[in-house]
Amino acid sequence: MDERRQEPIRFNINLKAEVLKLNDDSFPVEVRDISRRGLRLICDKFDYDINSRINMRIEEPNTDSFISLAAKVIWKRNIEGKSEAGVKLINILPESHASLLDYAYSKWINSRT
């Protein structure tokens, strides 16, 4: 039996977002890729521990709206003076998630033509 972990398909994307802090403050992050299960974030400094729950808002593509979601920090690292983190989606409206995936997929299709 093959015990290798199956990696989800990831789509490169560049969306502005923010992580919401408990004191009603926030800090900016960029969503660099998306999969069916999670996001990869880039920011100046990411001070959350592995397994921490975070709340976020992502600018919905081609609208003036935001998508709210909760996620769990799976991994983090510092690279080239920036912080990078992988988060697992744990609470997002299905239609919002579908909208993000559709946007990412259409960007991917357009980049191949």
MDAnalysis code that builds the backbone (N, CA, C; Angstrom):
import MDAnalysis as mda
import numpy as np

u = mda.Universe.empty(339, n_residues=113, atom_resindex=np.repeat(np.arange(113), 3), trajectory=True)
u.add_TopologyAttr("name", ["N", "CA", "C"] * 113)
u.add_TopologyAttr("resid", np.arange(1, 114))
u.add_TopologyAttr("resname", ["MET", "ASP", "GLU", "ARG", "ARG", "GLN", "GLU", "PRO", "ILE", "ARG", "PHE", "ASN", "ILE", "ASN", "LEU", "LYS", "ALA", "GLU", "VAL", "LEU", "LYS", "LEU", "ASN", "ASP", "ASP", "SER", "PHE", "PRO", "VAL", "GLU", "VAL", "ARG", "ASP", "ILE", "SER", "ARG", "ARG", "GLY", "LEU", "ARG", "LEU", "ILE", "CYS", "ASP", "LYS", "PHE", "ASP", "TYR", "ASP", "ILE", "ASN", "SER", "ARG", "ILE", "ASN", "MET", "ARG", "ILE", "GLU", "GLU", "PRO", "ASN", "THR", "ASP", "SER", "PHE", "ILE", "SER", "LEU", "ALA", "ALA", "LYS", "VAL", "ILE", "TRP", "LYS", "ARG", "ASN", "ILE", "GLU", "GLY", "LYS", "SER", "GLU", "ALA", "GLY", "VAL", "LYS", "LEU", "ILE", "ASN", "ILE", "LEU", "PRO", "GLU", "SER", "HIS", "ALA", "SER", "LEU", "LEU", "ASP", "TYR", "ALA", "TYR", "SER", "LYS", "TRP", "ILE", "ASN", "SER", "ARG", "THR"])
u.atoms.positions = np.array([
    [0.838, -1.186, 0.000],
    [0.000, 0.000, 0.000],
    [0.878, 1.243, 0.000],
    [0.559, 2.203, -0.835],
    [1.318, 3.438, -0.933],
    [0.880, 4.386, 0.177],
    [1.801, 4.723, 1.080],
    [1.452, 5.556, 2.222],
    [1.862, 7.010, 2.047],
    [2.273, 7.385, 0.847],
    [2.618, 8.786, 0.622],
    [1.371, 9.645, 0.745],
    [1.564, 10.807, 1.308],
    [0.455, 11.746, 1.467],
    [0.131, 12.379, 0.122],
    [-1.116, 12.360, -0.241],
    [-1.526, 12.975, -1.493],
    [-1.638, 14.482, -1.304],
    [-0.870, 15.213, -2.082],
    [-0.905, 16.664, -2.004],
    [-2.065, 17.199, -2.842],
    [-2.789, 18.168, -2.316],
    [-3.887, 18.739, -3.097],
    [-3.347, 19.608, -4.228],
    [-4.143, 19.778, -5.242],
    [-3.788, 20.686, -6.331],
    [-3.849, 22.104, -5.780],
    [-2.781, 22.855, -6.023],
    [-2.703, 24.232, -5.538],
    [-2.678, 25.167, -6.743],
    [-3.408, 26.265, -6.623],
    [-3.439, 27.278, -7.675],
    [-2.767, 28.540, -7.165],
    [-1.792, 29.037, -7.938],
    [-1.170, 30.307, -7.583],
    [-2.197, 31.414, -7.710],
    [-2.159, 32.307, -6.764],
    [-3.128, 33.394, -6.721],
    [-2.475, 34.525, -5.940],
    [-2.919, 35.721, -6.103],
    [-2.374, 36.842, -5.354],
    [-3.535, 37.732, -4.921],
    [-4.029, 37.478, -3.720],
    [-5.159, 38.246, -3.196],
    [-4.773, 38.919, -1.893],
    [-5.250, 40.123, -1.711],
    [-5.028, 40.836, -0.450],
    [-5.986, 40.301, 0.604],
    [-5.471, 40.219, 1.812],
    [-6.286, 39.719, 2.917],
    [-5.767, 40.337, 4.204],
    [-6.453, 40.037, 5.286],
    [-5.988, 40.481, 6.606],
    [-6.347, 39.433, 7.640],
    [-5.454, 39.303, 8.610],
    [-5.709, 38.442, 9.758],
    [-6.248, 39.340, 10.852],
    [-7.376, 38.953, 11.422],
    [-8.033, 39.756, 12.451],
    [-7.514, 39.352, 13.824],
    [-7.113, 40.352, 14.610],
    [-6.634, 40.090, 15.967],
    [-7.787, 40.223, 16.949],
    [-7.581, 39.749, 18.166],
    [-8.634, 39.787, 19.190],
    [-9.025, 41.206, 19.592],
    [-8.118, 42.157, 19.466],
    [-8.393, 43.529, 19.900],
    [-8.989, 44.387, 18.785],
    [-9.660, 43.765, 17.843],
    [-10.284, 44.441, 16.699],
    [-9.276, 45.082, 15.755],
    [-7.995, 44.772, 15.925],
    [-6.955, 45.225, 15.019],
    [-6.747, 44.130, 13.968],
    [-5.958, 44.415, 12.964],
    [-5.662, 43.416, 11.942],
    [-4.285, 43.699, 11.361],
    [-3.758, 42.731, 10.630],
    [-2.529, 42.984, 9.885],
    [-2.659, 42.362, 8.502],
    [-2.016, 43.015, 7.502],
    [-2.180, 42.562, 6.114],
    [-1.380, 41.305, 5.817],
    [-1.949, 40.474, 4.968],
    [-1.284, 39.288, 4.427],
    [-1.661, 39.188, 2.951],
    [-0.883, 38.419, 2.217],
    [-1.225, 38.098, 0.833],
    [-1.499, 36.612, 0.750],
    [-2.567, 36.250, 0.070],
    [-2.849, 34.850, -0.212],
    [-2.106, 34.533, -1.504],
    [-1.127, 33.627, -1.436],
    [-0.287, 33.318, -2.594],
    [-0.753, 32.084, -3.352],
    [-1.390, 31.151, -2.649],
    [-2.002, 30.035, -3.369],
    [-3.149, 29.463, -2.549],
    [-3.972, 28.707, -3.251],
    [-5.182, 28.168, -2.645],
    [-5.366, 26.725, -3.130],
    [-5.917, 25.908, -2.262],
    [-6.300, 24.550, -2.625],
    [-7.696, 24.302, -2.066],
    [-8.151, 23.098, -2.264],
    [-9.469, 22.729, -1.740],
    [-9.477, 22.806, -0.216],
    [-8.321, 22.588, 0.405],
    [-8.252, 22.530, 1.865],
    [-7.618, 23.727, 2.555],
    [-6.870, 24.566, 1.834],
    [-6.160, 25.612, 2.555],
    [-5.583, 26.708, 1.694],
    [-4.795, 27.555, 2.368],
    [-4.185, 28.734, 1.762],
    [-2.722, 28.816, 2.171],
    [-1.905, 29.446, 1.312],
    [-0.548, 29.812, 1.700],
    [-0.507, 31.325, 1.796],
    [-0.054, 31.825, 2.937],
    [-0.023, 33.252, 3.231],
    [1.410, 33.764, 3.276],
    [1.601, 35.022, 2.870],
    [2.884, 35.712, 2.975],
    [2.614, 37.036, 3.687],
    [3.476, 37.383, 4.645],
    [3.355, 38.664, 5.328],
    [4.719, 39.054, 5.911],
    [4.783, 40.243, 6.505],
    [6.038, 40.694, 7.099],
    [6.409, 39.876, 8.319],
    [5.432, 39.618, 9.188],
    [5.700, 38.860, 10.410],
    [4.434, 38.121, 10.825],
    [4.561, 36.825, 11.051],
    [3.417, 35.987, 11.410],
    [3.674, 35.405, 12.794],
    [2.981, 35.926, 13.806],
    [3.258, 35.585, 15.207],
    [2.337, 34.518, 15.792],
    [1.703, 33.731, 14.974],
    [0.801, 32.703, 15.484],
    [1.509, 31.351, 15.533],
    [1.163, 30.556, 16.528],
    [1.763, 29.243, 16.696],
    [1.062, 28.207, 15.821],
    [1.757, 27.105, 15.560],
    [1.162, 25.971, 14.866],
    [-0.069, 25.515, 15.669],
    [-1.122, 25.157, 14.986],
    [-2.415, 24.733, 15.540],
    [-3.265, 25.881, 16.077],
    [-2.777, 27.125, 15.973],
    [-3.599, 28.278, 16.372],
    [-4.734, 28.466, 15.373],
    [-5.850, 28.946, 15.876],
    [-6.978, 29.300, 15.011],
    [-6.876, 30.789, 14.712],
    [-7.059, 31.151, 13.447],
    [-7.050, 32.556, 13.058],
    [-8.333, 32.872, 12.303],
    [-8.734, 34.127, 12.388],
    [-9.859, 34.634, 11.613],
    [-9.301, 35.590, 10.570],
    [-9.843, 35.500, 9.373],
    [-9.337, 36.284, 8.254],
    [-10.467, 36.895, 7.440],
    [-10.074, 37.901, 6.670],
    [-10.933, 38.461, 5.627],
    [-10.101, 38.547, 4.361],
    [-10.645, 38.020, 3.267],
    [-9.972, 38.071, 1.970],
    [-10.793, 38.952, 1.050],
    [-10.108, 39.842, 0.310],
    [-10.817, 40.651, -0.675],
    [-11.366, 39.720, -1.750],
    [-12.673, 39.749, -1.927],
    [-13.289, 38.905, -2.942],
    [-12.948, 39.449, -4.325],
    [-12.425, 38.614, -5.206],
    [-12.018, 39.082, -6.537],
    [-13.154, 39.749, -7.291],
    [-12.822, 40.843, -7.950],
    [-13.736, 41.575, -8.830],
    [-14.969, 42.133, -8.125],
    [-14.874, 42.359, -6.827],
    [-15.983, 42.970, -6.078],
    [-15.399, 43.921, -5.029],
    [-16.274, 44.583, -4.327],
    [-15.857, 45.416, -3.194],
    [-16.149, 44.720, -1.874],
    [-16.329, 43.416, -1.917],
    [-16.709, 42.639, -0.734],
    [-15.516, 41.867, -0.180],
    [-15.722, 41.348, 1.025],
    [-14.729, 40.509, 1.678],
    [-15.332, 39.143, 1.984],
    [-14.479, 38.141, 1.984],
    [-14.862, 36.791, 2.390],
    [-14.269, 36.546, 3.764],
    [-15.116, 36.243, 4.734],
    [-14.649, 35.950, 6.091],
    [-14.471, 34.451, 6.244],
    [-13.442, 34.076, 6.998],
    [-13.194, 32.662, 7.219],
    [-12.379, 32.448, 8.481],
    [-12.387, 31.222, 8.959],
    [-11.517, 30.803, 10.056],
    [-10.610, 29.716, 9.518],
    [-9.392, 29.680, 10.048],
    [-8.415, 28.701, 9.582],
    [-7.527, 28.276, 10.742],
    [-6.842, 27.159, 10.543],
    [-5.916, 26.615, 11.536],
    [-4.509, 26.648, 10.943],
    [-3.543, 27.184, 11.699],
    [-2.162, 27.266, 11.228],
    [-1.564, 25.854, 11.232],
    [-1.123, 25.399, 10.068],
    [-0.552, 24.061, 9.907],
    [0.974, 24.112, 9.920],
    [1.533, 25.119, 9.281],
    [2.988, 25.274, 9.256],
    [3.312, 26.750, 9.080],
    [4.567, 27.104, 9.409],
    [5.044, 28.462, 9.163],
    [6.558, 28.431, 9.060],
    [7.094, 29.417, 8.342],
    [8.538, 29.540, 8.203],
    [8.884, 30.956, 7.774],
    [10.134, 31.324, 7.970],
    [10.646, 32.600, 7.491],
    [11.478, 32.331, 6.255],
    [11.245, 33.149, 5.235],
    [11.964, 32.976, 3.984],
    [12.186, 34.342, 3.344],
    [13.442, 34.642, 3.061],
    [13.816, 35.893, 2.396],
    [13.225, 37.113, 3.086],
    [13.320, 37.173, 4.411],
    [12.859, 38.336, 5.164],
    [11.359, 38.459, 5.340],
    [10.631, 37.461, 4.924],
    [9.171, 37.455, 5.070],
    [8.748, 36.224, 5.850],
    [7.533, 36.246, 6.348],
    [6.940, 35.071, 6.984],
    [5.976, 34.434, 6.005],
    [5.971, 33.115, 6.016],
    [5.087, 32.344, 5.161],
    [4.371, 31.344, 6.061],
    [3.084, 31.134, 5.809],
    [2.320, 30.197, 6.634],
    [1.323, 29.443, 5.768],
    [1.098, 28.198, 6.153],
    [0.068, 27.390, 5.522],
    [-1.061, 27.209, 6.511],
    [-2.278, 27.500, 6.067],
    [-3.433, 27.383, 6.949],
    [-4.474, 26.468, 6.328],
    [-5.118, 25.698, 7.181],
    [-6.202, 24.799, 6.769],
    [-7.530, 25.512, 7.009],
    [-8.378, 25.532, 6.015],
    [-9.691, 26.175, 6.154],
    [-10.568, 25.335, 7.074],
    [-11.133, 25.989, 8.092],
    [-12.013, 25.250, 9.000],
    [-13.424, 25.826, 9.059],
    [-13.599, 27.059, 8.582],
    [-14.939, 27.635, 8.568],
    [-15.010, 28.703, 7.481],
    [-15.625, 28.335, 6.362],
    [-15.838, 29.258, 5.247],
    [-17.125, 28.838, 4.566],
    [-17.908, 29.787, 4.155],
    [-19.137, 29.453, 3.441],
    [-18.786, 28.711, 2.151],
    [-19.481, 27.619, 1.853],
    [-19.160, 26.847, 0.645],
    [-19.177, 27.682, -0.629],
    [-20.124, 28.608, -0.751],
    [-20.181, 29.421, -1.964],
    [-19.012, 30.407, -2.043],
    [-18.508, 30.859, -0.891],
    [-17.331, 31.734, -0.883],
    [-16.086, 30.958, -1.285],
    [-15.949, 29.742, -0.765],
    [-14.817, 28.903, -1.124],
    [-14.856, 28.574, -2.612],
    [-16.029, 28.232, -3.118],
    [-16.181, 27.933, -4.545],
    [-15.816, 29.144, -5.396],
    [-16.200, 30.332, -4.948],
    [-15.882, 31.556, -5.679],
    [-14.368, 31.763, -5.766],
    [-13.658, 31.547, -4.657],
    [-12.198, 31.691, -4.663],
    [-11.541, 30.651, -5.569],
    [-11.995, 29.409, -5.473],
    [-11.422, 28.356, -6.314],
    [-11.713, 28.597, -7.794],
    [-12.915, 29.053, -8.116],
    [-13.259, 29.359, -9.509],
    [-12.372, 30.479, -10.054],
    [-12.150, 31.502, -9.238],
    [-11.285, 32.610, -9.646],
    [-9.862, 32.113, -9.897],
    [-9.336, 31.320, -8.963],
    [-7.973, 30.802, -9.098],
    [-7.854, 29.897, -10.332],
    [-8.846, 29.060, -10.548],
    [-8.830, 28.159, -11.697],
    [-8.863, 28.951, -13.001],
    [-9.699, 29.988, -13.071],
    [-9.776, 30.778, -14.307],
    [-8.457, 31.517, -14.561],
    [-7.781, 31.986, -13.505],
    [-6.471, 32.623, -13.673],
    [-5.464, 31.603, -14.206],
    [-5.541, 30.379, -13.688],
    [-4.631, 29.319, -14.132],
    [-4.865, 28.979, -15.595],
    [-6.135, 28.822, -15.991],
    [-6.473, 28.530, -17.388],
    [-5.961, 29.639, -18.306],
    [-6.189, 30.886, -17.916],
    [-5.761, 32.018, -18.750],
    [-4.242, 32.089, -18.860],
    [-3.526, 31.654, -17.839],
    [-2.057, 31.708, -17.891],
    [-1.487, 30.640, -18.823],
    [-2.274, 29.653, -19.157],
    [-1.815, 28.545, -20.016],
    [-2.082, 28.814, -21.493],
    [-2.836, 29.864, -21.800],
    [-3.154, 30.128, -23.206],
    [-2.325, 31.263, -23.754],
])
